Amino acid sequence: MSGGITAAGVAAAASVVSTIYTLTKSSDGGGGAAAAPVAPVVTEPIKTPTPNDASTKAAERASIAEQLRRRGRASTILTDTGATDTLG
């Protein structure tokens, strides 16, 4: 056989379709009209920060201040600000 459509293949496909139809008909309460789907809850969109916003500018200033505190000799692991002796 070259894989063509046969009577046995058509019968098997019809059986599968019949079974699926029977299962879906019995699962929705007898084939009546299906209930309308529940609408999803819509939430308010998140506000995107803008470059000229006051809170964005404040966050930028705080970030720059933090970066300035972390730089230089005072930021190295060898620096001990509480010790009276010198290192190294």
PDB file of N, CA, C and O in Angstrom, chain B, residues numbered from 101:
ATOM      1  N   MET B 101       0.830  -1.179   0.000  1.00  0.00           N
ATOM      2  CA  MET B 101       0.000   0.000   0.000  1.00  0.00           C
ATOM      3  C   MET B 101       0.877   1.245   0.000  1.00  0.00           C
ATOM      4  O   MET B 101       1.977   1.263   0.552  1.00  0.00           O
ATOM      5  N   SER B 102       0.358   2.265  -0.629  1.00  0.00           N
ATOM      6  CA  SER B 102       1.133   3.488  -0.730  1.00  0.00           C
ATOM      7  C   SER B 102       0.676   4.544   0.267  1.00  0.00           C
ATOM      8  O   SER B 102       1.047   5.709   0.120  1.00  0.00           O
ATOM      9  N   GLY B 103      -0.103   4.189   1.265  1.00  0.00           N
ATOM     10  CA  GLY B 103      -0.496   5.147   2.290  1.00  0.00           C
ATOM     11  C   GLY B 103      -1.700   5.980   1.906  1.00  0.00           C
ATOM     12  O   GLY B 103      -1.873   7.074   2.443  1.00  0.00           O
ATOM     13  N   GLY B 104      -2.529   5.515   1.010  1.00  0.00           N
ATOM     14  CA  GLY B 104      -3.711   6.261   0.593  1.00  0.00           C
ATOM     15  C   GLY B 104      -4.821   6.171   1.626  1.00  0.00           C
ATOM     16  O   GLY B 104      -4.666   5.541   2.672  1.00  0.00           O
ATOM     17  N   ILE B 105      -5.936   6.805   1.319  1.00  0.00           N
ATOM     18  CA  ILE B 105      -7.091   6.793   2.200  1.00  0.00           C
ATOM     19  C   ILE B 105      -7.808   5.458   2.033  1.00  0.00           C
ATOM     20  O   ILE B 105      -8.130   5.048   0.918  1.00  0.00           O
ATOM     21  N   THR B 106      -8.053   4.789   3.154  1.00  0.00           N
ATOM     22  CA  THR B 106      -8.735   3.496   3.124  1.00  0.00           C
ATOM     23  C   THR B 106     -10.022   3.593   3.926  1.00  0.00           C
ATOM     24  O   THR B 106     -10.223   4.528   4.701  1.00  0.00           O
ATOM     25  N   ALA B 107     -10.884   2.612   3.727  1.00  0.00           N
ATOM     26  CA  ALA B 107     -12.150   2.583   4.456  1.00  0.00           C
ATOM     27  C   ALA B 107     -11.900   2.417   5.948  1.00  0.00           C
ATOM     28  O   ALA B 107     -12.613   2.999   6.766  1.00  0.00           O
ATOM     29  N   ALA B 108     -10.899   1.633   6.307  1.00  0.00           N
ATOM     30  CA  ALA B 108     -10.587   1.437   7.717  1.00  0.00           C
ATOM     31  C   ALA B 108     -10.096   2.733   8.351  1.00  0.00           C
ATOM     32  O   ALA B 108     -10.445   3.034   9.492  1.00  0.00           O
ATOM     33  N   GLY B 109      -9.294   3.498   7.627  1.00  0.00           N
ATOM     34  CA  GLY B 109      -8.788   4.781   8.133  1.00  0.00           C
ATOM     35  C   GLY B 109      -9.907   5.782   8.333  1.00  0.00           C
ATOM     36  O   GLY B 109      -9.929   6.504   9.329  1.00  0.00           O
ATOM     37  N   VAL B 110     -10.845   5.828   7.380  1.00  0.00           N
ATOM     38  CA  VAL B 110     -11.982   6.739   7.489  1.00  0.00           C
ATOM     39  C   VAL B 110     -12.860   6.340   8.667  1.00  0.00           C
ATOM     40  O   VAL B 110     -13.354   7.204   9.391  1.00  0.00           O
ATOM     41  N   ALA B 111     -13.058   5.050   8.864  1.00  0.00           N
ATOM     42  CA  ALA B 111     -13.870   4.573   9.981  1.00  0.00           C
ATOM     43  C   ALA B 111     -13.221   4.916  11.318  1.00  0.00           C
ATOM     44  O   ALA B 111     -13.910   5.298  12.264  1.00  0.00           O
ATOM     45  N   ALA B 112     -11.919   4.784  11.397  1.00  0.00           N
ATOM     46  CA  ALA B 112     -11.210   5.109  12.632  1.00  0.00           C
ATOM     47  C   ALA B 112     -11.306   6.609  12.933  1.00  0.00           C
ATOM     48  O   ALA B 112     -11.531   6.996  14.080  1.00  0.00           O
ATOM     49  N   ALA B 113     -11.139   7.443  11.925  1.00  0.00           N
ATOM     50  CA  ALA B 113     -11.243   8.889  12.115  1.00  0.00           C
ATOM     51  C   ALA B 113     -12.652   9.276  12.539  1.00  0.00           C
ATOM     52  O   ALA B 113     -12.820  10.129  13.411  1.00  0.00           O
ATOM     53  N   ALA B 114     -13.651   8.673  11.946  1.00  0.00           N
ATOM     54  CA  ALA B 114     -15.038   8.962  12.306  1.00  0.00           C
ATOM     55  C   ALA B 114     -15.315   8.559  13.741  1.00  0.00           C
ATOM     56  O   ALA B 114     -16.055   9.247  14.444  1.00  0.00           O
ATOM     57  N   SER B 115     -14.742   7.471  14.179  1.00  0.00           N
ATOM     58  CA  SER B 115     -14.920   7.009  15.554  1.00  0.00           C
ATOM     59  C   SER B 115     -14.312   8.008  16.541  1.00  0.00           C
ATOM     60  O   SER B 115     -14.907   8.308  17.576  1.00  0.00           O
ATOM     61  N   VAL B 116     -13.138   8.512  16.216  1.00  0.00           N
ATOM     62  CA  VAL B 116     -12.481   9.484  17.087  1.00  0.00           C
ATOM     63  C   VAL B 116     -13.294  10.762  17.158  1.00  0.00           C
ATOM     64  O   VAL B 116     -13.494  11.303  18.246  1.00  0.00           O
ATOM     65  N   VAL B 117     -13.768  11.256  16.020  1.00  0.00           N
ATOM     66  CA  VAL B 117     -14.574  12.474  15.989  1.00  0.00           C
ATOM     67  C   VAL B 117     -15.857  12.274  16.776  1.00  0.00           C
ATOM     68  O   VAL B 117     -16.270  13.172  17.509  1.00  0.00           O
ATOM     69  N   SER B 118     -16.481  11.146  16.646  1.00  0.00           N
ATOM     70  CA  SER B 118     -17.713  10.848  17.375  1.00  0.00           C
ATOM     71  C   SER B 118     -17.462  10.836  18.879  1.00  0.00           C
ATOM     72  O   SER B 118     -18.269  11.361  19.646  1.00  0.00           O
ATOM     73  N   THR B 119     -16.365  10.248  19.300  1.00  0.00           N
ATOM     74  CA  THR B 119     -16.038  10.203  20.724  1.00  0.00           C
ATOM     75  C   THR B 119     -15.797  11.603  21.266  1.00  0.00           C
ATOM     76  O   THR B 119     -16.289  11.938  22.344  1.00  0.00           O
ATOM     77  N   ILE B 120     -15.054  12.422  20.546  1.00  0.00           N
ATOM     78  CA  ILE B 120     -14.774  13.792  20.983  1.00  0.00           C
ATOM     79  C   ILE B 120     -16.071  14.584  21.070  1.00  0.00           C
ATOM     80  O   ILE B 120     -16.280  15.325  22.031  1.00  0.00           O
ATOM     81  N   TYR B 121     -16.932  14.439  20.089  1.00  0.00           N
ATOM     82  CA  TYR B 121     -18.213  15.149  20.092  1.00  0.00           C
ATOM     83  C   TYR B 121     -19.055  14.725  21.291  1.00  0.00           C
ATOM     84  O   TYR B 121     -19.665  15.572  21.944  1.00  0.00           O
ATOM     85  N   THR B 122     -19.097  13.453  21.585  1.00  0.00           N
ATOM     86  CA  THR B 122     -19.880  12.942  22.708  1.00  0.00           C
ATOM     87  C   THR B 122     -19.334  13.474  24.026  1.00  0.00           C
ATOM     88  O   THR B 122     -20.104  13.862  24.905  1.00  0.00           O
ATOM     89  N   LEU B 123     -18.018  13.496  24.170  1.00  0.00           N
ATOM     90  CA  LEU B 123     -17.405  13.987  25.409  1.00  0.00           C
ATOM     91  C   LEU B 123     -17.660  15.474  25.612  1.00  0.00           C
ATOM     92  O   LEU B 123     -17.959  15.897  26.729  1.00  0.00           O
ATOM     93  N   THR B 124     -17.549  16.266  24.572  1.00  0.00           N
ATOM     94  CA  THR B 124     -17.772  17.705  24.714  1.00  0.00           C
ATOM     95  C   THR B 124     -19.233  18.004  24.949  1.00  0.00           C
ATOM     96  O   THR B 124     -19.559  18.940  25.679  1.00  0.00           O
ATOM     97  N   LYS B 125     -20.122  17.232  24.350  1.00  0.00           N
ATOM     98  CA  LYS B 125     -21.553  17.443  24.539  1.00  0.00           C
ATOM     99  C   LYS B 125     -21.952  17.123  25.972  1.00  0.00           C
ATOM    100  O   LYS B 125     -22.772  17.831  26.557  1.00  0.00           O
ATOM    101  N   SER B 126     -21.386  16.071  26.543  1.00  0.00           N
ATOM    102  CA  SER B 126     -21.741  15.691  27.912  1.00  0.00           C
ATOM    103  C   SER B 126     -21.068  16.594  28.933  1.00  0.00           C
ATOM    104  O   SER B 126     -21.570  16.714  30.051  1.00  0.00           O
ATOM    105  N   SER B 127     -19.954  17.233  28.597  1.00  0.00           N
ATOM    106  CA  SER B 127     -19.249  18.062  29.573  1.00  0.00           C
ATOM    107  C   SER B 127     -19.875  19.438  29.724  1.00  0.00           C
ATOM    108  O   SER B 127     -19.669  20.081  30.753  1.00  0.00           O
ATOM    109  N   ASP B 128     -20.642  19.922  28.730  1.00  0.00           N
ATOM    110  CA  ASP B 128     -21.236  21.258  28.854  1.00  0.00           C
ATOM    111  C   ASP B 128     -22.692  21.204  29.277  1.00  0.00           C
ATOM    112  O   ASP B 128     -23.410  22.192  29.122  1.00  0.00           O
ATOM    113  N   GLY B 129     -23.137  20.104  29.794  1.00  0.00           N
ATOM    114  CA  GLY B 129     -24.477  20.022  30.339  1.00  0.00           C
ATOM    115  C   GLY B 129     -25.539  19.618  29.338  1.00  0.00           C
ATOM    116  O   GLY B 129     -26.707  19.947  29.545  1.00  0.00           O
ATOM    117  N   GLY B 130     -25.209  18.945  28.299  1.00  0.00           N
ATOM    118  CA  GLY B 130     -26.216  18.422  27.400  1.00  0.00           C
ATOM    119  C   GLY B 130     -26.299  19.113  26.064  1.00  0.00           C
ATOM    120  O   GLY B 130     -27.294  18.941  25.359  1.00  0.00           O
ATOM    121  N   GLY B 131     -25.343  19.858  25.695  1.00  0.00           N
ATOM    122  CA  GLY B 131     -25.318  20.420  24.356  1.00  0.00           C
ATOM    123  C   GLY B 131     -26.010  21.762  24.233  1.00  0.00           C
ATOM    124  O   GLY B 131     -26.160  22.266  23.120  1.00  0.00           O
ATOM    125  N   GLY B 132     -26.438  22.360  25.337  1.00  0.00           N
ATOM    126  CA  GLY B 132     -27.067  23.672  25.262  1.00  0.00           C
ATOM    127  C   GLY B 132     -26.040  24.748  24.961  1.00  0.00           C
ATOM    128  O   GLY B 132     -24.864  24.467  24.731  1.00  0.00           O
ATOM    129  N   ALA B 133     -26.508  25.972  24.968  1.00  0.00           N
ATOM    130  CA  ALA B 133     -25.612  27.087  24.703  1.00  0.00           C
ATOM    131  C   ALA B 133     -24.598  27.196  25.839  1.00  0.00           C
ATOM    132  O   ALA B 133     -24.950  27.083  27.013  1.00  0.00           O
ATOM    133  N   ALA B 134     -23.370  27.411  25.485  1.00  0.00           N
ATOM    134  CA  ALA B 134     -22.312  27.525  26.480  1.00  0.00           C
ATOM    135  C   ALA B 134     -22.433  28.871  27.193  1.00  0.00           C
ATOM    136  O   ALA B 134     -22.878  29.858  26.607  1.00  0.00           O
ATOM    137  N   ALA B 135     -22.035  28.898  28.453  1.00  0.00           N
ATOM    138  CA  ALA B 135     -22.058  30.138  29.230  1.00  0.00           C
ATOM    139  C   ALA B 135     -21.018  31.098  28.671  1.00  0.00           C
ATOM    140  O   ALA B 135     -19.974  30.682  28.170  1.00  0.00           O
ATOM    141  N   ALA B 136     -21.318  32.377  28.765  1.00  0.00           N
ATOM    142  CA  ALA B 136     -20.393  33.392  28.274  1.00  0.00           C
ATOM    143  C   ALA B 136     -19.131  33.373  29.128  1.00  0.00           C
ATOM    144  O   ALA B 136     -19.215  33.213  30.346  1.00  0.00           O
ATOM    145  N   PRO B 137     -17.988  33.529  28.521  1.00  0.00           N
ATOM    146  CA  PRO B 137     -16.748  33.523  29.299  1.00  0.00           C
ATOM    147  C   PRO B 137     -16.684  34.745  30.216  1.00  0.00           C
ATOM    148  O   PRO B 137     -17.224  35.806  29.903  1.00  0.00           O
ATOM    149  N   VAL B 138     -16.022  34.573  31.339  1.00  0.00           N
ATOM    150  CA  VAL B 138     -15.871  35.661  32.300  1.00  0.00           C
ATOM    151  C   VAL B 138     -14.815  36.630  31.786  1.00  0.00           C
ATOM    152  O   VAL B 138     -13.723  36.225  31.389  1.00  0.00           O
ATOM    153  N   ALA B 139     -15.155  37.908  31.799  1.00  0.00           N
ATOM    154  CA  ALA B 139     -14.219  38.924  31.319  1.00  0.00           C
ATOM    155  C   ALA B 139     -13.068  39.068  32.314  1.00  0.00           C
ATOM    156  O   ALA B 139     -13.292  39.022  33.523  1.00  0.00           O
ATOM    157  N   PRO B 140     -11.846  39.240  31.827  1.00  0.00           N
ATOM    158  CA  PRO B 140     -10.711  39.394  32.734  1.00  0.00           C
ATOM    159  C   PRO B 140     -10.765  40.746  33.448  1.00  0.00           C
ATOM    160  O   PRO B 140     -11.332  41.713  32.939  1.00  0.00           O
ATOM    161  N   VAL B 141     -10.170  40.788  34.624  1.00  0.00           N
ATOM    162  CA  VAL B 141     -10.122  42.018  35.402  1.00  0.00           C
ATOM    163  C   VAL B 141      -9.018  42.897  34.822  1.00  0.00           C
ATOM    164  O   VAL B 141      -7.872  42.469  34.687  1.00  0.00           O
ATOM    165  N   VAL B 142      -9.380  44.119  34.486  1.00  0.00           N
ATOM    166  CA  VAL B 142      -8.417  45.048  33.905  1.00  0.00           C
ATOM    167  C   VAL B 142      -7.881  45.946  35.013  1.00  0.00           C
ATOM    168  O   VAL B 142      -8.649  46.569  35.747  1.00  0.00           O
ATOM    169  N   THR B 143      -6.565  46.007  35.128  1.00  0.00           N
ATOM    170  CA  THR B 143      -5.942  46.859  36.135  1.00  0.00           C
ATOM    171  C   THR B 143      -5.426  48.138  35.484  1.00  0.00           C
ATOM    172  O   THR B 143      -5.222  48.205  34.272  1.00  0.00           O
ATOM    173  N   GLU B 144      -5.227  49.124  36.306  1.00  0.00           N
ATOM    174  CA  GLU B 144      -4.709  50.413  35.824  1.00  0.00           C
ATOM    175  C   GLU B 144      -3.268  50.207  35.352  1.00  0.00           C
ATOM    176  O   GLU B 144      -2.493  49.544  36.041  1.00  0.00           O
ATOM    177  N   PRO B 145      -2.894  50.756  34.199  1.00  0.00           N
ATOM    178  CA  PRO B 145      -1.519  50.586  33.717  1.00  0.00           C
ATOM    179  C   PRO B 145      -0.520  51.314  34.617  1.00  0.00           C
ATOM    180  O   PRO B 145      -0.843  52.330  35.233  1.00  0.00           O
ATOM    181  N   ILE B 146       0.680  50.783  34.679  1.00  0.00           N
ATOM    182  CA  ILE B 146       1.737  51.381  35.486  1.00  0.00           C
ATOM    183  C   ILE B 146       2.273  52.611  34.767  1.00  0.00           C
ATOM    184  O   ILE B 146       2.536  52.579  33.564  1.00  0.00           O
ATOM    185  N   LYS B 147       2.430  53.693  35.520  1.00  0.00           N
ATOM    186  CA  LYS B 147       2.927  54.931  34.925  1.00  0.00           C
ATOM    187  C   LYS B 147       4.413  54.782  34.614  1.00  0.00           C
ATOM    188  O   LYS B 147       5.201  54.389  35.475  1.00  0.00           O
ATOM    189  N   THR B 148       4.781  55.094  33.395  1.00  0.00           N
ATOM    190  CA  THR B 148       6.170  55.032  32.975  1.00  0.00           C
ATOM    191  C   THR B 148       6.887  56.292  33.424  1.00  0.00           C
ATOM    192  O   THR B 148       6.399  57.395  33.178  1.00  0.00           O
ATOM    193  N   PRO B 149       8.042  56.152  34.082  1.00  0.00           N
ATOM    194  CA  PRO B 149       8.747  57.358  34.524  1.00  0.00           C
ATOM    195  C   PRO B 149       9.238  58.179  33.333  1.00  0.00           C
ATOM    196  O   PRO B 149       9.652  57.634  32.310  1.00  0.00           O
ATOM    197  N   THR B 150       9.182  59.467  33.489  1.00  0.00           N
ATOM    198  CA  THR B 150       9.654  60.368  32.440  1.00  0.00           C
ATOM    199  C   THR B 150      10.915  61.068  32.912  1.00  0.00           C
ATOM    200  O   THR B 150      11.105  61.233  34.118  1.00  0.00           O
ATOM    201  N   PRO B 151      11.777  61.482  32.007  1.00  0.00           N
ATOM    202  CA  PRO B 151      13.047  62.101  32.404  1.00  0.00           C
ATOM    203  C   PRO B 151      12.876  63.405  33.186  1.00  0.00           C
ATOM    204  O   PRO B 151      13.744  63.746  33.989  1.00  0.00           O
ATOM    205  N   ASN B 152      11.799  64.131  32.978  1.00  0.00           N
ATOM    206  CA  ASN B 152      11.624  65.426  33.629  1.00  0.00           C
ATOM    207  C   ASN B 152      10.744  65.357  34.869  1.00  0.00           C
ATOM    208  O   ASN B 152      10.401  66.393  35.438  1.00  0.00           O
ATOM    209  N   ASP B 153      10.376  64.163  35.294  1.00  0.00           N
ATOM    210  CA  ASP B 153       9.538  63.983  36.469  1.00  0.00           C
ATOM    211  C   ASP B 153      10.354  64.292  37.726  1.00  0.00           C
ATOM    212  O   ASP B 153      11.547  63.993  37.778  1.00  0.00           O
ATOM    213  N   ALA B 154       9.717  64.890  38.741  1.00  0.00           N
ATOM    214  CA  ALA B 154      10.425  65.268  39.959  1.00  0.00           C
ATOM    215  C   ALA B 154      10.973  64.040  40.691  1.00  0.00           C
ATOM    216  O   ALA B 154      12.093  64.078  41.199  1.00  0.00           O
ATOM    217  N   SER B 155      10.200  62.956  40.752  1.00  0.00           N
ATOM    218  CA  SER B 155      10.686  61.763  41.447  1.00  0.00           C
ATOM    219  C   SER B 155      11.844  61.113  40.692  1.00  0.00           C
ATOM    220  O   SER B 155      12.745  60.551  41.313  1.00  0.00           O
ATOM    221  N   THR B 156      11.831  61.181  39.373  1.00  0.00           N
ATOM    222  CA  THR B 156      12.931  60.633  38.578  1.00  0.00           C
ATOM    223  C   THR B 156      14.207  61.431  38.813  1.00  0.00           C
ATOM    224  O   THR B 156      15.289  60.862  38.956  1.00  0.00           O
ATOM    225  N   LYS B 157      14.070  62.753  38.852  1.00  0.00           N
ATOM    226  CA  LYS B 157      15.246  63.598  39.113  1.00  0.00           C
ATOM    227  C   LYS B 157      15.790  63.353  40.514  1.00  0.00           C
ATOM    228  O   LYS B 157      17.007  63.319  40.701  1.00  0.00           O
ATOM    229  N   ALA B 158      14.911  63.181  41.509  1.00  0.00           N
ATOM    230  CA  ALA B 158      15.356  62.914  42.873  1.00  0.00           C
ATOM    231  C   ALA B 158      16.087  61.571  42.943  1.00  0.00           C
ATOM    232  O   ALA B 158      17.109  61.457  43.619  1.00  0.00           O
ATOM    233  N   ALA B 159      15.575  60.567  42.257  1.00  0.00           N
ATOM    234  CA  ALA B 159      16.230  59.260  42.231  1.00  0.00           C
ATOM    235  C   ALA B 159      17.585  59.342  41.546  1.00  0.00           C
ATOM    236  O   ALA B 159      18.537  58.690  41.973  1.00  0.00           O
ATOM    237  N   GLU B 160      17.677  60.132  40.495  1.00  0.00           N
ATOM    238  CA  GLU B 160      18.951  60.303  39.794  1.00  0.00           C
ATOM    239  C   GLU B 160      19.971  60.988  40.696  1.00  0.00           C
ATOM    240  O   GLU B 160      21.133  60.585  40.734  1.00  0.00           O
ATOM    241  N   ARG B 161      19.540  62.032  41.431  1.00  0.00           N
ATOM    242  CA  ARG B 161      20.454  62.720  42.350  1.00  0.00           C
ATOM    243  C   ARG B 161      20.925  61.781  43.457  1.00  0.00           C
ATOM    244  O   ARG B 161      22.097  61.807  43.832  1.00  0.00           O
ATOM    245  N   ALA B 162      20.016  60.948  43.985  1.00  0.00           N
ATOM    246  CA  ALA B 162      20.392  60.007  45.032  1.00  0.00           C
ATOM    247  C   ALA B 162      21.376  58.968  44.499  1.00  0.00           C
ATOM    248  O   ALA B 162      22.310  58.580  45.201  1.00  0.00           O
ATOM    249  N   SER B 163      21.171  58.521  43.273  1.00  0.00           N
ATOM    250  CA  SER B 163      22.077  57.553  42.666  1.00  0.00           C
ATOM    251  C   SER B 163      23.466  58.150  42.473  1.00  0.00           C
ATOM    252  O   SER B 163      24.469  57.490  42.743  1.00  0.00           O
ATOM    253  N   ILE B 164      23.528  59.383  42.010  1.00  0.00           N
ATOM    254  CA  ILE B 164      24.827  60.036  41.807  1.00  0.00           C
ATOM    255  C   ILE B 164      25.527  60.250  43.142  1.00  0.00           C
ATOM    256  O   ILE B 164      26.738  60.053  43.239  1.00  0.00           O
ATOM    257  N   ALA B 165      24.779  60.654  44.179  1.00  0.00           N
ATOM    258  CA  ALA B 165      25.379  60.840  45.497  1.00  0.00           C
ATOM    259  C   ALA B 165      25.937  59.525  46.031  1.00  0.00           C
ATOM    260  O   ALA B 165      27.021  59.513  46.614  1.00  0.00           O
ATOM    261  N   GLU B 166      25.225  58.430  45.847  1.00  0.00           N
ATOM    262  CA  GLU B 166      25.702  57.118  46.278  1.00  0.00           C
ATOM    263  C   GLU B 166      26.958  56.725  45.518  1.00  0.00           C
ATOM    264  O   GLU B 166      27.881  56.167  46.110  1.00  0.00           O
ATOM    265  N   GLN B 167      27.014  57.002  44.223  1.00  0.00           N
ATOM    266  CA  GLN B 167      28.202  56.682  43.426  1.00  0.00           C
ATOM    267  C   GLN B 167      29.405  57.496  43.905  1.00  0.00           C
ATOM    268  O   GLN B 167      30.523  56.983  43.954  1.00  0.00           O
ATOM    269  N   LEU B 168      29.178  58.751  44.254  1.00  0.00           N
ATOM    270  CA  LEU B 168      30.276  59.593  44.732  1.00  0.00           C
ATOM    271  C   LEU B 168      30.793  59.101  46.085  1.00  0.00           C
ATOM    272  O   LEU B 168      31.991  59.190  46.353  1.00  0.00           O
ATOM    273  N   ARG B 169      29.912  58.585  46.936  1.00  0.00           N
ATOM    274  CA  ARG B 169      30.346  58.048  48.231  1.00  0.00           C
ATOM    275  C   ARG B 169      31.181  56.781  48.065  1.00  0.00           C
ATOM    276  O   ARG B 169      32.017  56.485  48.918  1.00  0.00           O
ATOM    277  N   ARG B 170      30.975  56.041  47.001  1.00  0.00           N
ATOM    278  CA  ARG B 170      31.683  54.776  46.805  1.00  0.00           C
ATOM    279  C   ARG B 170      33.010  54.922  46.075  1.00  0.00           C
ATOM    280  O   ARG B 170      33.676  53.916  45.827  1.00  0.00           O
ATOM    281  N   ARG B 171      33.417  56.129  45.725  1.00  0.00           N
ATOM    282  CA  ARG B 171      34.625  56.234  44.926  1.00  0.00           C
ATOM    283  C   ARG B 171      35.797  56.723  45.760  1.00  0.00           C
ATOM    284  O   ARG B 171      35.619  57.215  46.874  1.00  0.00           O
ATOM    285  N   GLY B 172      36.985  56.584  45.215  1.00  0.00           N
ATOM    286  CA  GLY B 172      38.191  57.081  45.868  1.00  0.00           C
ATOM    287  C   GLY B 172      38.772  56.096  46.865  1.00  0.00           C
ATOM    288  O   GLY B 172      38.349  54.943  46.952  1.00  0.00           O
ATOM    289  N   ARG B 173      39.740  56.573  47.606  1.00  0.00           N
ATOM    290  CA  ARG B 173      40.467  55.737  48.567  1.00  0.00           C
ATOM    291  C   ARG B 173      39.549  55.246  49.695  1.00  0.00           C
ATOM    292  O   ARG B 173      39.743  54.146  50.211  1.00  0.00           O
ATOM    293  N   ALA B 174      38.569  56.041  50.072  1.00  0.00           N
ATOM    294  CA  ALA B 174      37.686  55.669  51.165  1.00  0.00           C
ATOM    295  C   ALA B 174      36.822  54.457  50.820  1.00  0.00           C
ATOM    296  O   ALA B 174      36.264  53.827  51.719  1.00  0.00           O
ATOM    297  N   SER B 175      36.704  54.127  49.565  1.00  0.00           N
ATOM    298  CA  SER B 175      35.856  53.014  49.173  1.00  0.00           C
ATOM    299  C   SER B 175      36.591  51.695  49.063  1.00  0.00           C
ATOM    300  O   SER B 175      35.958  50.657  48.869  1.00  0.00           O
ATOM    301  N   THR B 176      37.927  51.705  49.184  1.00  0.00           N
ATOM    302  CA  THR B 176      38.667  50.467  49.002  1.00  0.00           C
ATOM    303  C   THR B 176      38.532  49.568  50.213  1.00  0.00           C
ATOM    304  O   THR B 176      38.256  50.035  51.318  1.00  0.00           O
ATOM    305  N   ILE B 177      38.727  48.291  50.001  1.00  0.00           N
ATOM    306  CA  ILE B 177      38.578  47.322  51.081  1.00  0.00           C
ATOM    307  C   ILE B 177      39.700  47.459  52.100  1.00  0.00           C
ATOM    308  O   ILE B 177      39.542  47.031  53.243  1.00  0.00           O
ATOM    309  N   LEU B 178      40.814  48.036  51.719  1.00  0.00           N
ATOM    310  CA  LEU B 178      41.950  48.186  52.630  1.00  0.00           C
ATOM    311  C   LEU B 178      41.755  49.338  53.605  1.00  0.00           C
ATOM    312  O   LEU B 178      42.458  49.404  54.613  1.00  0.00           O
ATOM    313  N   THR B 179      40.850  50.223  53.346  1.00  0.00           N
ATOM    314  CA  THR B 179      40.655  51.380  54.206  1.00  0.00           C
ATOM    315  C   THR B 179      39.831  50.983  55.417  1.00  0.00           C
ATOM    316  O   THR B 179      38.743  50.422  55.285  1.00  0.00           O
ATOM    317  N   ASP B 180      40.360  51.279  56.600  1.00  0.00           N
ATOM    318  CA  ASP B 180      39.659  51.037  57.849  1.00  0.00           C
ATOM    319  C   ASP B 180      39.506  52.389  58.534  1.00  0.00           C
ATOM    320  O   ASP B 180      40.468  52.906  59.102  1.00  0.00           O
ATOM    321  N   THR B 181      38.338  52.953  58.487  1.00  0.00           N
ATOM    322  CA  THR B 181      38.123  54.301  59.001  1.00  0.00           C
ATOM    323  C   THR B 181      38.134  54.359  60.512  1.00  0.00           C
ATOM    324  O   THR B 181      38.264  55.452  61.063  1.00  0.00           O
ATOM    325  N   GLY B 182      38.004  53.233  61.221  1.00  0.00           N
ATOM    326  CA  GLY B 182      37.981  53.238  62.676  1.00  0.00           C
ATOM    327  C   GLY B 182      39.346  52.962  63.292  1.00  0.00           C
ATOM    328  O   GLY B 182      39.501  53.081  64.507  1.00  0.00           O
ATOM    329  N   ALA B 183      40.320  52.603  62.502  1.00  0.00           N
ATOM    330  CA  ALA B 183      41.643  52.226  63.056  1.00  0.00           C
ATOM    331  C   ALA B 183      42.539  53.460  63.160  1.00  0.00           C
ATOM    332  O   ALA B 183      42.415  54.405  62.381  1.00  0.00           O
ATOM    333  N   THR B 184      43.427  53.429  64.121  1.00  0.00           N
ATOM    334  CA  THR B 184      44.372  54.545  64.285  1.00  0.00           C
ATOM    335  C   THR B 184      45.701  54.235  63.630  1.00  0.00           C
ATOM    336  O   THR B 184      46.477  55.151  63.357  1.00  0.00           O
ATOM    337  N   ASP B 185      45.981  52.979  63.373  1.00  0.00           N
ATOM    338  CA  ASP B 185      47.234  52.617  62.737  1.00  0.00           C
ATOM    339  C   ASP B 185      47.093  52.607  61.218  1.00  0.00           C
ATOM    340  O   ASP B 185      45.980  52.548  60.696  1.00  0.00           O
ATOM    341  N   THR B 186      48.200  52.665  60.523  1.00  0.00           N
ATOM    342  CA  THR B 186      48.186  52.656  59.074  1.00  0.00           C
ATOM    343  C   THR B 186      48.242  51.228  58.567  1.00  0.00           C
ATOM    344  O   THR B 186      48.715  50.327  59.258  1.00  0.00           O
ATOM    345  N   LEU B 187      47.768  51.040  57.387  1.00  0.00           N
ATOM    346  CA  LEU B 187      47.793  49.722  56.779  1.00  0.00           C
ATOM    347  C   LEU B 187      48.947  49.611  55.807  1.00  0.00           C
ATOM    348  O   LEU B 187      49.293  50.580  55.132  1.00  0.00           O
ATOM    349  N   GLY B 188      49.535  48.450  55.734  1.00  0.00           N
ATOM    350  CA  GLY B 188      50.512  48.158  54.732  1.00  0.00           C
ATOM    351  C   GLY B 188      51.798  48.777  54.953  1.00  0.00           C
ATOM    352  O   GLY B 188      52.716  48.595  54.153  1.00  0.00           O
TER     353      GLY B 188
END
